[in-house]
């Protein structure tokens, strides 16, 4: 399905780039302009989650984001490579687990959301209507 | 757009005016500002978010951390926000029940806990 794929080092600075690319790809896929803010936020959350897991797990591999049209949907999949999340370093010093808070935002925000645990990581898959997608 | 922070005093409150994007990259800067204020003995804070263009869960986490810090000193943290796209994130996470959210800085300063 992918028409755009990006791979980036697990650095917070790159999450903004992923958000911008996702919004541009969604617009190109024919997604309603009113959904672009939601897509920006959702992709940012999914990427922040992956970056947070990679950093806490000490992983030196990139986060992968694929996005594109699937039928009349615009689908974004964000993939981390943390096989076993147990034994991670403690969350942020404020005591709030940003990864869990990010998932809470995603679940409240995106109707079409699936989180798949894979052998070598997890994939957050999100979709939005793109009726004009060619 | 990067995060901008501007701090001033209004009556007995310290107002932090935040602009730009609060995300996983910029949120540490806001966290540092809130920690510095608390360490300087400023326990009654108002965070003015009217110029915030983007907020994610990392930013929410920083605000919650700030609230916990001021409350440890019997302080308060009020928010100013009227932007629907930002308010939506507070609602999704149930944090509208945790933070007092006001329409104006004046209203937030006048509020009592």
gemmi code that builds the backbone of each chain (N, CA, C; Angstrom):
import gemmi

chains = {
    "A": [
        ("UNK", (0.808, -1.205, 0.000), (0.000, 0.000, 0.000), (0.846, 1.261, 0.000)),
        ("UNK", (2.107, 1.099, 0.448), (2.872, 2.314, 0.734), (3.174, 3.123, -0.517)),
        ("UNK", (2.838, 4.374, -0.456), (3.303, 5.271, -1.507), (4.433, 6.142, -0.976)),
        ("UNK", (4.480, 6.256, 0.367), (5.562, 7.005, 0.996), (6.071, 6.174, 2.169)),
        ("UNK", (7.372, 6.044, 2.274), (7.947, 5.381, 3.446), (9.088, 6.235, 3.961)),
        ("UNK", (9.085, 6.472, 5.286), (10.214, 7.199, 5.857), (10.791, 6.395, 7.016)),
        ("UNK", (12.090, 6.475, 7.145), (12.790, 5.826, 8.256), (13.632, 6.906, 8.912)),
        ("UNK", (13.505, 7.025, 10.225), (14.277, 8.069, 10.888), (14.870, 7.569, 12.202)),
        ("UNK", (16.024, 8.126, 12.540), (16.659, 7.801, 13.814), (15.709, 8.176, 14.936)),
        ("UNK", (15.762, 7.429, 16.023), (14.809, 7.647, 17.124), (15.178, 8.913, 17.902)),
        ("UNK", (15.015, 10.053, 17.241), (15.287, 11.354, 17.854), (14.009, 12.184, 17.843)),
        ("UNK", (13.689, 12.828, 18.968), (12.461, 13.630, 19.033), (12.352, 14.671, 17.923)),
        ("UNK", (13.476, 15.224, 17.489), (13.441, 16.276, 16.463), (12.826, 15.785, 15.156)),
        ("UNK", (12.935, 14.491, 14.892), (12.438, 13.968, 13.615), (10.926, 13.712, 13.608)),
        ("UNK", (10.321, 13.707, 14.782), (8.885, 13.429, 14.848), (8.093, 14.509, 14.107)),
        ("UNK", (8.540, 15.727, 14.241), (7.852, 16.825, 13.544), (7.902, 16.618, 12.021)),
        ("UNK", (9.048, 16.162, 11.541), (9.176, 15.892, 10.105), (8.163, 14.837, 9.668)),
        ("UNK", (8.049, 13.785, 10.475), (7.093, 12.714, 10.149), (5.661, 13.259, 10.110)),
        ("UNK", (5.335, 14.148, 11.058), (3.992, 14.755, 11.080), (3.714, 15.524, 9.802)),
        ("UNK", (4.710, 16.314, 9.402), (4.522, 17.160, 8.213), (4.377, 16.316, 6.957)),
        ("UNK", (5.192, 15.261, 6.863), (5.116, 14.378, 5.685), (3.754, 13.693, 5.646)),
        ("UNK", (3.282, 13.233, 6.807), (1.981, 12.544, 6.860), (0.855, 13.468, 6.412)),
        ("UNK", (0.891, 14.717, 6.879), (-0.172, 15.654, 6.488), (-0.121, 15.914, 4.982)),
        ("UNK", (1.066, 16.043, 4.448), (1.198, 16.281, 3.006), (0.713, 15.067, 2.207)),
        ("UNK", (1.081, 13.872, 2.659), (0.665, 12.650, 1.959), (-0.851, 12.474, 2.044)),
        ("UNK", (-1.422, 12.807, 3.206), (-2.877, 12.682, 3.383), (-3.609, 13.633, 2.452)),
        ("UNK", (-3.112, 14.846, 2.377), (-3.740, 15.832, 1.480), (-3.694, 15.326, 0.045)),
        ("UNK", (-2.573, 14.773, -0.318), (-2.399, 14.257, -1.689), (-3.307, 13.055, -1.953)),
        ("UNK", (-3.586, 12.289, -0.875), (-4.444, 11.098, -1.033), (-5.930, 11.462, -1.046)),
        ("UNK", (-6.230, 12.741, -0.888), (-7.629, 13.165, -0.974), (-8.365, 13.190, 0.343)),
        ("UNK", (-7.635, 13.131, 1.466), (-8.283, 13.191, 2.776), (-8.856, 14.596, 2.988)),
        ("UNK", (-10.032, 14.639, 3.608), (-10.674, 15.919, 3.911), (-9.732, 16.814, 4.728)),
        ("UNK", (-9.658, 18.087, 4.338), (-8.782, 19.041, 5.026), (-9.049, 19.087, 6.530)),
        ("UNK", (-10.309, 18.869, 6.915), (-10.664, 18.961, 8.335), (-10.052, 17.835, 9.168)),
        ("UNK", (-9.583, 16.781, 8.493), (-8.978, 15.666, 9.227), (-7.464, 15.798, 9.355)),
        ("UNK", (-6.900, 16.789, 8.695), (-5.430, 16.875, 8.660), (-4.824, 17.138, 10.038)),
        ("UNK", (-5.493, 17.953, 10.863), (-4.994, 18.202, 12.228), (-4.951, 16.902, 13.023)),
        ("UNK", (-6.024, 16.118, 12.867), (-6.103, 14.839, 13.581), (-4.988, 13.898, 13.120)),
        ("UNK", (-4.737, 13.870, 11.820), (-3.688, 13.000, 11.282), (-2.319, 13.447, 11.793)),
        ("UNK", (-2.107, 14.759, 11.781), (-0.833, 15.293, 12.283), (-0.601, 14.858, 13.736)),
        ("UNK", (-1.646, 15.021, 14.536), (-1.513, 14.678, 15.956), (-1.324, 13.172, 16.139)),
        ("UNK", (-2.131, 12.391, 15.431), (-2.074, 10.934, 15.601), (-0.721, 10.381, 15.152)),
        ("UNK", (-0.236, 10.830, 14.024), (1.063, 10.343, 13.538), (2.172, 10.794, 14.490)),
        ("UNK", (2.056, 12.023, 14.977), (3.029, 12.510, 15.958), (3.035, 11.640, 17.210)),
        ("UNK", (1.836, 11.289, 17.688), (1.743, 10.455, 18.895), (2.356, 9.076, 18.654)),
        ("UNK", (2.010, 8.479, 17.515), (2.528, 7.134, 17.229), (4.058, 7.166, 17.080)),
        ("UNK", (4.569, 8.209, 16.444), (6.024, 8.317, 16.272), (6.706, 8.614, 17.608)),
        ("UNK", (6.086, 9.490, 18.423), (6.667, 9.801, 19.737), (6.737, 8.534, 20.587)),
        ("UNK", (5.672, 7.733, 20.493), (5.639, 6.469, 21.236), (6.808, 5.583, 20.809)),
        ("UNK", (6.987, 5.440, 19.489), (8.063, 4.581, 18.976), (9.440, 5.133, 19.372)),
        ("UNK", (9.601, 6.452, 19.249), (10.879, 7.073, 19.618), (11.152, 6.853, 21.109)),
        ("UNK", (10.111, 7.041, 21.926), (10.262, 6.849, 23.374), (10.672, 5.419, 23.705)),
        ("UNK", (10.042, 4.447, 23.038), (10.373, 3.042, 23.304), (11.799, 2.726, 22.862)),
        ("UNK", (12.187, 3.223, 21.685), (13.546, 2.957, 21.196), (14.590, 3.544, 22.144)),
        ("UNK", (14.297, 4.771, 22.617), (15.277, 5.440, 23.484), (15.358, 4.750, 24.842)),
        ("UNK", (14.187, 4.411, 25.388), (14.196, 3.745, 26.693), (14.792, 2.343, 26.592)),
        ("UNK", (14.642, 1.732, 25.426), (15.197, 0.399, 25.231), (16.637, 0.420, 24.734)),
        ("UNK", (17.190, 1.628, 24.521), (18.575, 1.752, 24.055), (18.783, 1.206, 22.655)),
        ("UNK", (17.737, 1.260, 21.828), (17.834, 0.712, 20.472), (18.425, 1.739, 19.504)),
        ("UNK", (19.379, 1.314, 18.732), (20.014, 2.219, 17.777), (19.566, 1.894, 16.350)),
        ("UNK", (18.274, 1.701, 16.187), (17.730, 1.406, 14.855), (16.612, 2.406, 14.560)),
        ("UNK", (16.334, 2.642, 13.270), (15.339, 3.664, 12.949), (13.890, 3.224, 13.173)),
        ("UNK", (13.030, 4.218, 13.300), (11.579, 4.025, 13.319), (11.113, 4.089, 11.861)),
        ("UNK", (10.160, 3.241, 11.511), (9.679, 3.210, 10.129), (8.222, 3.650, 10.061)),
        ("UNK", (7.927, 4.538, 9.127), (6.548, 4.986, 8.912), (6.205, 4.756, 7.442)),
        ("UNK", (5.109, 4.043, 7.205), (4.641, 3.883, 5.829), (3.254, 4.502, 5.732)),
        ("UNK", (2.976, 5.113, 4.609), (1.669, 5.760, 4.453), (1.240, 5.754, 2.996)),
        ("UNK", (-0.069, 5.637, 2.812), (-0.575, 5.649, 1.445), (-2.023, 5.211, 1.381)),
        ("UNK", (-2.555, 5.144, 0.179), (-3.956, 4.797, -0.008), (-4.171, 3.299, -0.045)),
        ("UNK", (-5.254, 2.879, 0.601), (-5.698, 1.477, 0.539), (-7.173, 1.520, 0.228)),
        ("UNK", (-7.540, 1.297, -1.017), (-8.944, 1.468, -1.386), (-9.343, 2.914, -1.166)),
        ("UNK", (-10.384, 3.098, -0.373), (-10.839, 4.465, -0.100), (-10.380, 4.922, 1.278)),
        ("UNK", (-9.224, 4.400, 1.729), (-8.668, 4.795, 3.027), (-7.257, 5.340, 2.830)),
        ("UNK", (-6.898, 6.263, 3.700), (-5.507, 6.675, 3.803), (-4.980, 6.013, 5.069)),
        ("UNK", (-3.951, 5.201, 4.927), (-3.483, 4.384, 6.043), (-2.033, 4.740, 6.383)),
        ("UNK", (-1.787, 4.888, 7.677), (-0.432, 5.155, 8.160), (-0.063, 4.051, 9.143)),
        ("UNK", (1.121, 3.469, 8.961), (1.608, 2.445, 9.892), (2.952, 2.887, 10.459)),
        ("UNK", (3.017, 2.924, 11.786), (4.261, 3.323, 12.460), (4.802, 2.099, 13.178)),
        ("UNK", (6.037, 1.761, 12.881), (6.614, 0.501, 13.351), (7.807, 0.766, 14.268)),
        ("UNK", (7.752, 0.171, 15.469), (8.952, 0.214, 16.314), (9.609, -1.157, 16.287)),
        ("UNK", (10.798, -1.238, 16.838), (11.539, -2.497, 16.775), (11.872, -3.053, 18.153)),
        ("UNK", (11.050, -2.647, 19.127), (11.298, -3.121, 20.477), (10.551, -4.430, 20.676)),
        ("UNK", (11.276, -5.544, 20.581), (10.638, -6.851, 20.650), (9.988, -7.128, 21.989)),
        ("UNK", (10.701, -6.819, 23.068), (10.196, -7.142, 24.401), (10.175, -5.881, 25.258)),
        ("UNK", (8.982, -5.320, 25.496), (8.921, -4.058, 26.240), (9.192, -4.209, 27.743)),
        ("UNK", (9.272, -5.436, 28.242), (9.534, -5.587, 29.683), (10.996, -5.219, 29.958)),
        ("UNK", (11.229, -4.740, 31.136), (12.599, -4.388, 31.513), (13.068, -3.062, 30.955)),
        ("UNK", (12.110, -2.240, 30.495), (12.482, -0.913, 29.999), (12.927, -0.014, 31.143)),
        ("UNK", (13.713, 0.991, 30.799), (14.094, 1.997, 31.794), (12.829, 2.710, 32.264)),
        ("UNK", (12.903, 3.336, 33.420), (11.739, 4.040, 33.982), (11.318, 5.183, 33.066)),
        ("UNK", (10.021, 5.537, 33.097), (9.579, 6.667, 32.279), (10.130, 7.998, 32.774)),
        ("UNK", (9.627, 9.065, 32.231), (10.130, 10.408, 32.527), (10.102, 10.727, 34.024)),
        ("UNK", (10.986, 11.642, 34.455), (11.103, 11.923, 35.891), (9.829, 12.457, 36.532)),
        ("UNK", (8.914, 13.012, 35.747), (7.673, 13.515, 36.322), (6.775, 12.381, 36.797)),
        ("UNK", (7.151, 11.156, 36.462), (6.372, 10.019, 36.910), (5.225, 9.685, 35.977)),
        ("UNK", (5.093, 10.421, 34.881), (4.041, 10.122, 33.920), (4.645, 9.338, 32.784)),
        ("UNK", (3.995, 8.275, 32.430), (4.494, 7.455, 31.346), (3.959, 8.031, 30.034)),
        ("UNK", (4.805, 8.772, 29.340), (4.385, 9.435, 28.113), (3.921, 8.439, 27.054)),
        ("UNK", (4.534, 7.248, 27.064), (4.151, 6.242, 26.066), (2.694, 5.827, 26.284)),
        ("UNK", (2.320, 5.617, 27.539), (0.944, 5.224, 27.824), (-0.024, 6.377, 27.572)),
        ("UNK", (0.382, 7.586, 27.926), (-0.478, 8.751, 27.693), (-0.674, 8.955, 26.181)),
        ("UNK", (0.378, 8.698, 25.421), (0.295, 8.807, 23.957), (-0.708, 7.819, 23.383)),
        ("UNK", (-0.688, 6.600, 23.921), (-1.650, 5.590, 23.449), (-3.078, 5.993, 23.814)),
        ("UNK", (-3.236, 6.604, 24.990), (-4.574, 7.059, 25.411), (-5.093, 8.117, 24.440)),
        ("UNK", (-4.222, 9.031, 24.037), (-4.628, 10.056, 23.063), (-4.998, 9.391, 21.738)),
        ("UNK", (-4.177, 8.440, 21.300), (-4.451, 7.751, 20.020), (-5.800, 7.044, 20.055)),
        ("UNK", (-6.064, 6.348, 21.167), (-7.321, 5.586, 21.259), (-8.531, 6.513, 21.277)),
        ("UNK", (-8.357, 7.685, 21.888), (-9.471, 8.628, 21.925), (-9.649, 9.386, 20.628)),
        ("UNK", (-8.588, 9.442, 19.851), (-8.577, 10.294, 18.664), (-8.964, 9.535, 17.387)),
        ("UNK", (-8.397, 8.353, 17.235), (-8.512, 7.646, 15.949), (-9.485, 6.481, 16.054)),
        ("UNK", (-10.535, 6.543, 15.250), (-11.537, 5.474, 15.261), (-10.971, 4.181, 14.684)),
        ("UNK", (-10.271, 4.325, 13.568), (-9.706, 3.169, 12.860), (-8.259, 2.995, 13.315)),
        ("UNK", (-8.088, 2.305, 14.445), (-6.751, 2.155, 15.045), (-6.519, 0.701, 15.428)),
        ("UNK", (-5.372, 0.191, 15.048), (-5.002, -1.170, 15.458), (-3.561, -1.137, 15.954)),
        ("UNK", (-3.314, -1.845, 17.038), (-1.933, -1.981, 17.518), (-1.589, -3.457, 17.478)),
        ("UNK", (-0.636, -3.810, 16.643), (-0.237, -5.214, 16.487), (1.111, -5.441, 17.157)),
        ("UNK", (1.145, -6.395, 18.078), (2.437, -6.765, 18.664), (3.073, -7.829, 17.776)),
        ("UNK", (4.245, -7.546, 17.271), (4.938, -8.474, 16.389), (6.133, -9.055, 17.143)),
        ("UNK", (6.767, -10.029, 16.531), (7.898, -10.686, 17.200), (9.020, -9.698, 17.481)),
        ("UNK", (9.234, -8.788, 16.572), (10.387, -7.885, 16.717), (9.951, -6.424, 16.870)),
        ("UNK", (8.779, -6.207, 17.446), (8.326, -4.830, 17.658), (6.824, -4.744, 17.619)),
        ("UNK", (6.324, -3.538, 17.438), (4.876, -3.338, 17.362), (4.575, -2.388, 16.211)),
        ("UNK", (3.367, -2.529, 15.675), (2.948, -1.652, 14.589), (1.652, -0.962, 14.999)),
        ("UNK", (1.661, 0.365, 14.926), (0.440, 1.139, 15.152), (-0.089, 1.505, 13.771)),
        ("UNK", (-1.302, 1.037, 13.478), (-1.870, 1.213, 12.141), (-3.146, 2.042, 12.260)),
        ("UNK", (-3.190, 3.125, 11.486), (-4.321, 4.060, 11.596), (-4.859, 4.358, 10.196)),
        ("UNK", (-6.171, 4.560, 10.113), (-6.745, 4.857, 8.813), (-7.787, 5.963, 8.867)),
        ("UNK", (-7.891, 6.675, 7.772), (-8.886, 7.745, 7.633), (-9.515, 7.650, 6.245)),
        ("UNK", (-10.744, 8.119, 6.118), (-11.404, 8.072, 4.800), (-10.666, 8.938, 3.779)),
        ("UNK", (-10.529, 8.373, 2.590), (-9.937, 9.134, 1.479), (-10.735, 8.787, 0.225)),
        ("UNK", (-12.005, 9.238, 0.175), (-12.911, 8.806, -0.892), (-12.447, 9.212, -2.282)),
        ("UNK", (-11.629, 10.238, -2.355), (-11.192, 10.711, -3.670), (-9.858, 10.110, -4.104)),
        ("UNK", (-9.393, 9.128, -3.280), (-8.100, 8.544, -3.611), (-8.188, 7.796, -4.936)),
        ("UNK", (-7.256, 8.095, -5.818), (-7.277, 7.484, -7.149), (-6.738, 6.064, -7.084)),
    ],
    "B": [
        ("UNK", (7.005, 25.315, 13.848), (7.399, 26.477, 14.648), (7.897, 26.031, 16.019)),
        ("UNK", (8.981, 26.617, 16.482), (9.534, 26.245, 17.773), (8.683, 26.769, 18.915)),
        ("UNK", (9.019, 26.294, 20.089), (8.315, 26.728, 21.289), (8.833, 28.093, 21.732)),
        ("UNK", (7.917, 28.984, 22.110), (8.335, 30.258, 22.700), (7.747, 30.352, 24.106)),
        ("UNK", (8.532, 30.899, 25.025), (8.106, 31.019, 26.417), (8.361, 32.434, 26.896)),
        ("UNK", (7.377, 32.988, 27.592), (7.492, 34.353, 28.085), (6.827, 34.361, 29.468)),
        ("UNK", (7.558, 34.818, 30.458), (7.042, 34.753, 31.833), (6.882, 36.144, 32.418)),
        ("UNK", (5.758, 36.398, 33.082), (5.562, 37.679, 33.757), (4.671, 37.487, 34.991)),
        ("UNK", (4.660, 38.490, 35.830), (3.869, 38.411, 37.065), (2.619, 39.262, 36.927)),
        ("UNK", (1.491, 38.706, 37.350), (0.230, 39.453, 37.350), (-0.434, 39.191, 38.702)),
        ("UNK", (-0.567, 40.250, 39.477), (-1.023, 40.127, 40.871), (-0.117, 39.113, 41.587)),
        ("UNK", (-0.704, 38.062, 42.186), (0.168, 37.132, 42.913), (0.458, 35.865, 42.105)),
        ("UNK", (0.205, 35.920, 40.803), (0.417, 34.731, 39.964), (1.582, 34.942, 38.995)),
        ("UNK", (2.204, 33.867, 38.642), (3.219, 33.911, 37.592), (2.602, 33.330, 36.325)),
        ("UNK", (2.605, 34.143, 35.297), (1.986, 33.710, 34.043), (3.082, 33.267, 33.073)),
        ("UNK", (2.913, 32.073, 32.511), (3.830, 31.579, 31.485), (3.058, 31.581, 30.169)),
        ("UNK", (3.456, 32.475, 29.271), (2.784, 32.523, 27.965), (3.557, 31.608, 27.012)),
        ("UNK", (2.851, 30.613, 26.486), (3.496, 29.610, 25.635), (3.020, 29.796, 24.200)),
        ("UNK", (3.950, 29.725, 23.264), (3.582, 29.832, 21.853), (4.259, 28.746, 21.035)),
        ("UNK", (3.679, 28.446, 19.876), (4.293, 27.465, 18.975), (3.856, 26.042, 19.254)),
        ("UNK", (4.778, 25.108, 19.105), (4.440, 23.689, 19.197), (5.022, 23.060, 20.462)),
        ("UNK", (4.155, 22.379, 21.223), (4.629, 21.623, 22.390), (4.566, 20.153, 22.011)),
        ("UNK", (5.716, 19.587, 21.723), (5.747, 18.178, 21.331), (6.923, 17.486, 22.007)),
        ("UNK", (7.215, 16.280, 21.556), (8.248, 15.469, 22.190), (9.619, 16.154, 22.115)),
        ("UNK", (9.798, 17.025, 21.128), (11.084, 17.709, 20.963), (11.176, 18.958, 21.839)),
        ("UNK", (10.085, 19.724, 21.920), (10.144, 21.012, 22.618), (9.674, 20.944, 24.073)),
        ("UNK", (8.921, 19.900, 24.433), (8.352, 19.833, 25.782), (9.397, 19.938, 26.905)),
        ("UNK", (10.614, 19.383, 26.724), (11.603, 19.519, 27.798), (11.899, 20.981, 28.165)),
        ("UNK", (11.795, 21.873, 27.173), (12.037, 23.296, 27.435), (10.947, 23.863, 28.367)),
        ("UNK", (9.713, 23.452, 28.138), (8.616, 23.890, 29.010), (8.776, 23.283, 30.402)),
        ("UNK", (9.156, 21.997, 30.435), (9.361, 21.335, 31.726), (10.408, 22.095, 32.540)),
        ("UNK", (11.497, 22.437, 31.880), (12.593, 23.154, 32.546), (12.101, 24.496, 33.107)),
        ("UNK", (11.275, 25.192, 32.323), (10.747, 26.487, 32.757), (9.883, 26.327, 34.004)),
        ("UNK", (9.010, 25.329, 34.002), (8.127, 25.106, 35.150), (8.930, 24.696, 36.388)),
        ("UNK", (9.919, 23.845, 36.186), (10.768, 23.411, 37.309), (11.523, 24.606, 37.880)),
        ("UNK", (12.064, 25.452, 36.999), (12.811, 26.639, 37.455), (11.908, 27.561, 38.284)),
        ("UNK", (10.670, 27.744, 37.825), (9.750, 28.620, 38.553), (9.452, 28.074, 39.950)),
        ("UNK", (9.193, 26.783, 40.015), (8.892, 26.170, 41.313), (10.122, 26.266, 42.223)),
        ("UNK", (11.297, 26.002, 41.650), (12.526, 26.100, 42.451), (12.772, 27.526, 42.931)),
        ("UNK", (12.219, 28.504, 42.188), (12.378, 29.912, 42.573), (11.260, 30.357, 43.532)),
        ("UNK", (10.432, 29.401, 43.956), (9.395, 29.720, 44.935), (8.100, 30.236, 44.327)),
        ("UNK", (7.948, 30.089, 43.025), (6.692, 30.494, 42.364), (5.766, 29.283, 42.314)),
        ("UNK", (4.763, 29.275, 43.193), (3.914, 28.087, 43.324), (2.500, 28.300, 42.773)),
        ("UNK", (2.205, 29.526, 42.326), (0.878, 29.773, 41.752), (1.067, 30.207, 40.294)),
        ("UNK", (0.847, 29.258, 39.404), (1.170, 29.469, 38.001), (-0.088, 29.505, 37.134)),
        ("UNK", (0.003, 30.314, 36.082), (-1.004, 30.311, 35.021), (-0.263, 30.049, 33.725)),
        ("UNK", (-0.663, 29.026, 32.997), (-0.040, 28.743, 31.695), (-1.022, 29.184, 30.611)),
        ("UNK", (-0.614, 30.222, 29.896), (-1.454, 30.793, 28.832), (-1.125, 30.086, 27.517)),
        ("UNK", (-2.087, 29.290, 27.033), (-1.831, 28.458, 25.850), (-2.526, 28.997, 24.597)),
        ("UNK", (-2.938, 30.243, 24.632), (-3.686, 30.784, 23.497), (-2.865, 30.846, 22.201)),
        ("UNK", (-1.543, 30.898, 22.320), (-0.717, 30.954, 21.105), (-0.085, 29.606, 20.761)),
        ("UNK", (-0.546, 28.549, 21.450), (-0.015, 27.209, 21.151), (-0.655, 26.689, 19.863)),
        ("UNK", (0.171, 26.228, 18.957), (-0.348, 25.746, 17.672), (-0.477, 24.232, 17.619)),
        ("UNK", (0.259, 23.565, 18.506), (0.235, 22.100, 18.502), (0.569, 21.609, 19.903)),
        ("UNK", (-0.178, 20.619, 20.371), (0.085, 20.034, 21.692), (-0.088, 18.532, 21.585)),
        ("UNK", (0.887, 17.778, 22.104), (0.719, 16.325, 22.103), (0.798, 15.789, 23.532)),
        ("UNK", (0.813, 14.477, 23.670), (0.762, 13.877, 25.010), (2.015, 14.193, 25.823)),
        ("UNK", (3.138, 14.422, 25.157), (4.355, 14.782, 25.901), (4.136, 16.112, 26.611)),
        ("UNK", (3.499, 17.046, 25.893), (3.181, 18.345, 26.486), (2.213, 18.191, 27.641)),
        ("UNK", (1.218, 17.317, 27.468), (0.269, 17.062, 28.561), (1.007, 16.544, 29.784)),
        ("UNK", (1.943, 15.616, 29.544), (2.713, 15.038, 30.643), (3.501, 16.100, 31.398)),
        ("UNK", (4.050, 17.060, 30.666), (4.814, 18.144, 31.304), (3.896, 19.012, 32.166)),
        ("UNK", (2.703, 19.307, 31.656), (1.752, 20.118, 32.431), (1.316, 19.379, 33.701)),
        ("UNK", (1.079, 18.070, 33.570), (0.708, 17.279, 34.748), (1.856, 17.275, 35.761)),
        ("UNK", (3.079, 17.148, 35.250), (4.244, 17.198, 36.130), (4.336, 18.535, 36.852)),
        ("UNK", (4.053, 19.614, 36.131), (4.063, 20.954, 36.736), (3.003, 21.077, 37.817)),
        ("UNK", (1.830, 20.530, 37.535), (0.736, 20.570, 38.516), (1.137, 19.829, 39.795)),
        ("UNK", (1.745, 18.656, 39.623), (2.170, 17.887, 40.789), (3.203, 18.654, 41.603)),
        ("UNK", (4.095, 19.343, 40.913), (5.146, 20.101, 41.615), (4.562, 21.248, 42.435)),
        ("UNK", (3.657, 22.026, 41.824), (3.113, 23.172, 42.574), (2.201, 22.698, 43.710)),
        ("UNK", (1.495, 21.627, 43.471), (0.608, 21.109, 44.527), (1.404, 20.601, 45.732)),
        ("UNK", (2.609, 20.137, 45.484), (3.471, 19.693, 46.583), (3.810, 20.862, 47.503)),
        ("UNK", (3.619, 22.083, 47.010), (3.873, 23.295, 47.809), (2.565, 24.046, 48.074)),
        ("UNK", (1.452, 23.324, 47.999), (0.123, 23.942, 48.169), (-0.120, 25.039, 47.147)),
        ("UNK", (0.446, 24.875, 45.975), (0.279, 25.874, 44.917), (-0.817, 25.491, 43.946)),
        ("UNK", (-0.848, 26.179, 42.812), (-1.901, 25.932, 41.813), (-1.338, 26.112, 40.408)),
        ("UNK", (-1.971, 25.455, 39.478), (-1.610, 25.647, 38.060), (-2.908, 25.739, 37.258)),
        ("UNK", (-3.173, 26.915, 36.728), (-4.374, 27.126, 35.916), (-3.954, 27.284, 34.464)),
        ("UNK", (-4.838, 26.860, 33.571), (-4.557, 26.979, 32.140), (-5.497, 28.002, 31.511)),
        ("UNK", (-5.008, 28.649, 30.450), (-5.858, 29.519, 29.638), (-5.854, 28.937, 28.228)),
        ("UNK", (-7.035, 28.551, 27.766), (-7.114, 27.970, 26.425), (-8.555, 28.024, 25.913)),
        ("UNK", (-8.713, 28.538, 24.717), (-10.043, 28.541, 24.096), (-10.031, 27.817, 22.747)),
        ("UNK", (-8.869, 27.311, 22.353), (-8.768, 26.666, 21.036), (-9.329, 25.247, 21.090)),
        ("UNK", (-10.305, 24.995, 20.283), (-10.985, 23.708, 20.302), (-10.028, 22.548, 20.029)),
        ("UNK", (-9.106, 22.709, 19.092), (-8.229, 21.578, 18.747), (-7.283, 21.216, 19.895)),
        ("UNK", (-6.976, 22.198, 20.750), (-6.131, 21.914, 21.912), (-6.996, 21.352, 23.047)),
        ("UNK", (-8.166, 21.957, 23.249), (-9.066, 21.497, 24.308), (-9.471, 20.032, 24.093)),
        ("UNK", (-9.589, 19.649, 22.835), (-9.990, 18.285, 22.500), (-9.033, 17.248, 23.124)),
        ("UNK", (-7.757, 17.578, 23.133), (-6.760, 16.644, 23.662), (-6.912, 16.507, 25.183)),
        ("UNK", (-7.251, 17.611, 25.837), (-7.496, 17.540, 27.283), (-8.734, 16.694, 27.570)),
        ("UNK", (-9.752, 16.845, 26.716), (-10.992, 16.090, 26.927), (-10.767, 14.595, 26.715)),
        ("UNK", (-10.047, 14.260, 25.623), (-9.793, 12.854, 25.289), (-9.136, 12.126, 26.455)),
        ("UNK", (-8.223, 12.812, 27.131), (-7.449, 12.177, 28.192), (-8.070, 12.371, 29.575)),
        ("UNK", (-9.201, 13.054, 29.621), (-9.865, 13.270, 30.905), (-9.221, 14.349, 31.751)),
        ("UNK", (-8.272, 15.077, 31.177), (-7.529, 16.061, 31.975), (-8.296, 17.367, 32.182)),
        ("UNK", (-9.460, 17.492, 31.549), (-10.287, 18.678, 31.830), (-10.781, 18.630, 33.281)),
        ("UNK", (-10.760, 17.415, 33.860), (-11.189, 17.277, 35.262), (-10.036, 17.552, 36.225)),
        ("UNK", (-8.843, 17.607, 35.676), (-7.653, 17.783, 36.516), (-7.208, 19.244, 36.529)),
        ("UNK", (-7.286, 19.880, 35.361), (-6.836, 21.271, 35.246), (-8.023, 22.236, 35.213)),
        ("UNK", (-7.939, 23.330, 35.979), (-8.900, 24.413, 35.760), (-8.510, 25.131, 34.455)),
        ("UNK", (-9.444, 25.213, 33.507), (-9.140, 25.824, 32.210), (-10.022, 27.062, 32.038)),
        ("UNK", (-9.404, 28.195, 31.727), (-10.101, 29.477, 31.653), (-10.033, 30.066, 30.251)),
        ("UNK", (-10.912, 31.051, 30.040), (-10.961, 31.709, 28.727), (-9.951, 32.843, 28.596)),
        ("UNK", (-9.609, 33.465, 29.724), (-8.657, 34.597, 29.677), (-7.671, 34.499, 30.843)),
        ("UNK", (-6.553, 35.177, 30.689), (-5.551, 35.225, 31.754), (-6.141, 35.898, 32.989)),
        ("UNK", (-6.913, 36.954, 32.776), (-7.515, 37.683, 33.888), (-8.431, 36.764, 34.699)),
        ("UNK", (-9.209, 35.965, 34.005), (-10.102, 35.029, 34.665), (-9.299, 34.000, 35.473)),
        ("UNK", (-8.192, 33.537, 34.893), (-7.354, 32.533, 35.581), (-6.703, 33.139, 36.817)),
        ("UNK", (-6.264, 34.381, 36.703), (-5.606, 35.049, 37.842), (-6.605, 35.296, 38.968)),
        ("UNK", (-7.832, 35.592, 38.585), (-8.859, 35.898, 39.596), (-9.395, 34.627, 40.271)),
        ("UNK", (-9.156, 33.469, 39.638), (-9.725, 32.220, 40.168), (-9.044, 31.821, 41.477)),
        ("UNK", (-9.829, 31.230, 42.356), (-9.244, 30.692, 43.588), (-9.419, 29.190, 43.577)),
        ("UNK", (-8.487, 28.474, 44.187), (-8.571, 27.010, 44.186), (-9.525, 26.505, 45.254)),
    ],
}
model = gemmi.Model(1)
for chain_id, residues in chains.items():
    chain = gemmi.Chain(chain_id)
    for i, (resn, *xyz) in enumerate(residues, 1):
        res = gemmi.Residue()
        res.name, res.seqid = resn, gemmi.SeqId(i, " ")
        for name, pos in zip(("N", "CA", "C"), xyz):
            atom = gemmi.Atom()
            atom.name, atom.element = name, gemmi.Element(name[0])
            atom.pos, atom.b_iso = gemmi.Position(*pos), 0.0
            res.add_atom(atom)
        chain.add_residue(res)
    model.add_chain(chain)
structure = gemmi.Structure()
structure.add_model(model)
structure.setup_entities()
